Amino acid sequence: MVPGTEVVPGDLVVLDTGDRVPADLRMVEVVNLACGEAALTGESVPIEKTIDAIDIKGGSPEQTPLGDRHNMAFSATLVAQGSGKGIAVATGDFTQIGTINALVSTVEERRTDVLEQIDYISKWLAFFIVLAALATFFVAFFQTDLPAIESVSIALVCAVGMIPEGLEAIVTLTYAWAVSNMAQQNAIIRALPAVETLGSVTVICSDKTGTLTQNKMSLIAFVTSNAHYRIDVNSTDRVN
């Protein structure tokens, strides 16, 4: 038994039920082995492993979906049943889960439309506030003959007075009101700006069963040789 951090490519790893796979392994011996790969493929059912080579019909082996690589056990997955032995072929950031982590860490954080509009308005407000403060200083210093210190003080007071301190509070209250409405629809929002983003969504693409269905599948239509039948009944009102 050695720590998973000490596994290097070429090592022979022995797996048993309940073990966490320490690296991407090419299986060389399996006994009723199956691994849970929900973190990689989204499949809730454990994938049975074999030692047979995978027939690549043209193209690159890297184009083979992870769920079809039955002779591989992937890092960070759990052994659901059986036992086996495999040779480490990739570790650390070079594993499939490491590649996913690298891609996630490089995702650019995009600001919502509301935040971008607030930034745009804030820049124009700052521009006009500076102009107004300069105009106030020139009037106070040249026309009313006030000392320079008092003229600067008056200009600063005017600039501070024109800053919309309540803008952030208004935006936060608006977001909070939207979150409250979403909560009434059984949707919990963790980040307030996500409400505005959710309101801009037009299409949702998902390939994971259960992501949108809460693991409850329901029939909405079926097709026969001569007709297409549609069932317009909410799934919560049907007998599962």
Phi, psi and omega in degrees: 000125179228155177299147181298334180291344181266358179285133180234159178305134182104344179288148175266119185250132178259126182247147176219168183304131180093350181285150171263126183294124185276345183202170173287123187242140168264113186290136178240349178204127180224145174228095180053042185274135176214138182238141175277115185243033182299327181294335182261314187251344183084358180280124181282341181273132178301145182264124178287141184252148178228176177248001182288146176291147180268129181282115179265111181267080180077159179081188183265146176301332180294342180278354177289126179303147182300325181293341180265357180272075187288346179262013180239142169244130190258150181301144177076000174271163183250144176279113183278328181200161175075194181210169180180177177229144180211156179260128180292127179246343179204143179224163175060227182290350181270357176281172179295318179292327176293323177296318179296316179299321179295319179293320180294321182290341181261006179291130181283130178279116181264139178275147180287165181298322181296315180294323177294321178292324177295318177298319180297314180294322181297322179295316178293322177298316179298321179297312181290326178295319178296316178299315180296321179294319177296317179298319178296319179297314182296320179295315182293324186276318186267324184269322181262356176059036174282154176300157183299321181297316180292325178295317177296319180298317179295320180296319179293322178297318178295319180296317180294322181293334181272353179288123181283085183294337182274359182297314181296320179295321179296316179296318180296318178296322178296315177298317181297321178296320178293320178297321178298318178296320179294323179296327177292340177262018178064033176239119182261125180256124181279316181250131183302315180298343180295338178297315180293322178295317179297326179290343180265358183287133176245327181223134176244123179250124181216136179247012182253120176293127181104343180295317182251345185257358183055035180062024177240105180269138180221145181278128178245344179196153173213151187242133173248186183293338184229007182202163178234114184256137180238138182248106181264065178228133180298140185296333180288342180267000183259166176271119182286000000 
